[in-house]
Each structure stands twice: as structure tokens, then as C-alpha cells.
Amino acid sequence: MVRYADPGAVEWIESGGGPLIVIPEASLSAWRGAGGDDWEDYDRACDVDGHVGLIAVGQSRALVLGFDPVLLDSACPGDGAYEDERLRVEIAAGRYQVQAAQVTPRPRTTFCLVQLVAVA
């Protein structure tokens, strides 16, 4: 059985506090993040209301996870993100329904889950 504390068992993305995004690799270079005078992409990610939402990126869309810690810190520019600032996940091409849930069993403990369900 794999435990969370086992080295390499869980990959985690550090965030500066903004939302995390799931973005197609082909559109990664179109994501500008937040830096200098250009905060437009990051601001659009922050404007998503609720747990999940979609925003345009280049010729595709990015899935914004509106809660803090899965995949790229929205403040990082896509073509400049270091390996520890992103996580590559294989998702088959197609249409998906996105479901999100948040559970707070104790005042200082919150668990957020996002599920992609293939739509025929």
C-alpha cells in the first residue's frame, strides 16, 4: 500500500495562492500567467466563480480549479513553468462533464475533489 509520506508517491503543485488550471499542452505557450504589467490571464482565472470553470486559452480552453491545492499555478507563464510548478496528466481527447465537491470535516480541514466524467 502506498502512503502519502512515501517519497515520490504523491506529486504536488505549489501555488502562490491563486487558482490552479488544467491546460492542454498544445496551448501551454499561449498562457501568460501573471507577471510584470500583464496579469490578464491570471485575472481571468481568478474571476471564475465556484469550484471549477472554463476560460479560453489560445485556440482551446483551460479548466480552472477555483480552490487552492492540480496542475499549473495560474500565476506562472505556461512556457516558463518549472517541472515542480506543473504536473502532466494524460486525459483522452473527448467531451467531459466536470463534477466538483468540497467537504470540510473539521474547521481547519477541507478536501476538494474534481472528477472528469466522459460524455458520449
Buried (B, 14 or more C-beta within 10 A) or exposed (E): EEEEEEEEEEEEBEBEEBBBBBBBEEBBEBBBBBEEEEBEBBEBBBEBEEBBBEBEBBEEBBBBBBBEEBBBBBBBBBEEBEEEBBBEEEEEEEEEEBEBEEEEEEEEEEEBEBEBEEEE
